[in-house]
Amino acid sequence: MLKHTIFLMLAVLFFSGCGVGSVVAAPFKVTGAIVNVVTPDIVGDTISGVGDVADAAIPF
């Protein structure tokens, strides 16, 4: 019974994702939005782009 429970929990995490990529990308996206206020848009957009790349690179 314990093996079935562990398997089901892992299957749920596998199919739903646990959001690690989004958590890693969030500080870059927030910093990019803040930087956009005081600097040219290209600087903030570049910082936000790093967050997008991190989110895409981390598949879970």
C-alpha positions in Angstrom: 0.0 0.0 0.0 2.9 2.4 0.8 4.5 1.8 -2.6 1.2 2.6 -4.4 0.8 5.8 -2.4 4.4 7.0 -3.1 3.9 6.1 -6.8 0.7 8.1 -7.0 2.3 11.1 -5.3 5.2 11.1 -7.7 2.9 10.7 -10.7 0.9 13.7 -9.6 4.1 15.8 -9.2 5.4 14.6 -12.5 2.3 15.5 -14.5 1.5 18.7 -12.7 5.0 20.0 -12.2 6.1 21.5 -9.0 6.9 25.1 -10.3 10.6 25.2 -9.5 11.3 27.0 -12.8 8.7 29.6 -12.1 10.0 30.2 -8.6 13.6 30.6 -9.9 12.4 33.0 -12.7 10.2 35.2 -10.5 13.0 37.4 -9.0 14.3 38.1 -12.4 10.9 39.1 -13.8 10.1 41.3 -10.8 13.6 43.0 -11.0 13.1 43.5 -14.7 9.8 45.2 -14.2 11.2 47.5 -11.5 14.3 48.4 -13.6 12.0 49.2 -16.5 10.7 52.1 -14.5 14.0 53.9 -14.0 16.0 52.8 -17.1 15.4 52.3 -20.8 13.1 49.3 -21.5 15.8 47.3 -23.1 17.6 46.9 -19.8 14.6 45.7 -17.9 13.4 43.5 -20.7 16.9 41.8 -20.8 16.7 41.1 -17.1 13.1 39.7 -17.5 14.4 37.6 -20.5 16.8 35.9 -18.1 13.9 34.9 -16.0 12.1 33.5 -19.1 15.1 31.5 -20.1 15.4 30.1 -16.6 11.8 29.1 -16.5 12.1 27.4 -19.9 15.4 25.7 -19.0 14.1 24.1 -15.7 11.5 21.7 -16.9 9.9 21.0 -13.5 
